[in-house]
Amino acid sequence: MTRYYLGVDGGGTNCRVRLADENLRTLAEVKNGRSNLQIDDGAPAYKAILDGTRDVFKAAGIDYAQTANTFACFGMAGGRMDSARDEFAARAWPFAGVKVYDDIDIAHAGALAGEEGAVIIVGTGSAALAVVDGQRHQAGGWGFQIGDQMSGAILGRELVRYAVEAEDGLVPASPLTRAVIAMLGGDNQAVMTWSFAADMDLKIISRDGSEGCDDALIGRAPAEYGKIMPLLSDYLEQGDPVALKMLDLQFGYIETYVNWFKARNAKVMAIVGGFGQRLFPLLEKRYGDFVMLPRHEPLHGAIILAKQNFA
């Protein structure tokens, strides 16, 4: 009987679905809607995967009934919580078997081709995972409000904070800080309006239908702070002193994870994510062959895990 493997890289913006044969050769791949498990109790993610499954089988020219001979692995944004993954796996799926992971797991499997070692995601968000001697060690990935050290969003926020202080005359300004202020409106009042998303005319509606909530606050999304990273990169190449200060801050965050991994006997650390890969040449100078670029993308990691779980 022919066996298939289906992998999902479920992101907050879109969901990628890949179908592979027993040799992990890609048969077809499609993209569908958003798929963060924390959005609307996972309902959009469920729909995106089911729709994507139909689309990918059609694209591969394979009868949809073959889902009964297909083993699936989902790597999901918002999958840090055990309960969210368990509830999602328990939904009605057409597959012979389903395993739901946090997105860091498929990044790890792809980057290291299913082998042991460590990985950090350094993109808009950040997270870390090592597998050593069969033991899984995870840290970070707790989101913008309380975690995501190493991320472009956190570093972008720190840069904005510094630029605001520089505009007030509290710390030395630089061409970068002036460019940040200009980018976000031209003065600190405009930056404050931007940070609270006041110009978007958004409202919080409580469960009882009333407007406002003392326990919640509207502000710019992490990705909006991440958009400042190209500006930082430009001024870093020019040797801007504040850009170099931000780089030192970033290296401090990464150093924490490097030490944490080495204390758990990890021998290699793959760097995943757009921001992290831009930093890779500098990280390689600092850490040598302890760091590496990923061997495969996360979506292929999902396929690898599907076969490892159900081979």
C-alpha positions, 0 to 999 in steps of 0.5 A: 500500500502506498503511503504519503506524508503531509506537512504543514507550516502553519503561520499567522499570515498563511498556511503552507501544505506539502504532500510527499511520497515515502521517500520524502519527495515533494509531490505538490505544495499549496498555500492557504489562509492564516493558521495560528492556534491562538486565533479564534480557538484554532478554527481558521487554522483547521479550515486552512489545513482542510482546504489546503489538503484538498488543494494539495491532493488535487495539485498532485493528481492523487485521489483525496481518498488517499488521505486515509493512507497519509500521515500528517505533521503540523508545525503551528504558530501559537502552538507553544501551549500543550493544551492548544496542540492537544485540542487541535490534534483531537479534531476530526482529521481525514488522515491515518495519523496526525501529530501537532507540534509547535513551529519551532519543532519543524524548524529544528527538524528541517534545519538539522535534517532530523538530527540532534542539535539546537536551533534558534528562530530569529525573525519577527519573533524568536524561540529556541529548541535543542534535542540532545541524547533524545531529550527535548529542551525548549526555551523562549517563544512566549510572545512579544509581550513577555518574551521573544528576546533575540527577535526583530520585533523586540530589537525594533522596540528597543531601538524606538525606545532609545530613539525617543530618549535621544529625541528628549536629549536623555541619551546621545542621538545619531543618524539612525535615531533621527531616521527612526523618528522621521520614519514614525512621524517626525517627533515624539508625539507622532511616535507615541500616537504610532505606538498606541495605534491611535491613528487606526481608530481601533476600539476594544469591545468587552465581552458584555458589548461595552466599549473599553477594557481596563485589562487590555491595551491596543498597541502596534503589532510585533511585525510593525516593530520588525519593519524597522530592522531594514533601517537598522541594517542600513545604518549598521553598515555605516557604522552608526554608534546606536546601530552598533549598540543595538547589535551588542544588545542582540548579541547579548540575547543570543549569547544567553541561548548559546550558553544555555545550549552548551550547558545541555551539551548541544554541539551545533546551533542552526540559525533560522529566520530572516533577521538571524540569517542576516546576522549569520556572518557575524555569528560565525565569526563569534562562534565558529562551527558551533553555528550553521545555516539550516539544511532545509526549510521548516516545511520539509521539517514537518515532512521529516517529523511525519515520517519519524513519527509514523514510519 
